[in-house]
């Protein structure tokens, strides 16, 4: 499956060598779609408001447990087509900043990581 290629820093569309909107192919496209799913706020996706993580409702200003947040990330990642397994590792939680990695195995057996 292909998806629109996003710049990793700006999270905006990229152009290919011909000046057209670039597309990402598997397995990178699956990792990028997982990263997008984890960034999605619940009800932000206008055509399917059931998708997303409840950042406003249960995360921001609430101080949820890391297990709760981990499960939300796993649920969002597993909703991406082509994802077979997900593992979330937290590296550091200092102040209000949480860093870690989402490890993905797709249905073709490819492994990819998304850092946050």
Secondary structure, DSSP 8 states (H G I E B T S, - for coil): --EE-B-TTT-SB-B-TTSSB-EE-TTHHHHHHHHHHHH-BTT-STT-TT-SB-IIIIITTT---HHHHHHHHHHHHHTSTTEEEEEEEEEEEETTEEEEEEEEEETTS-EEEEE-
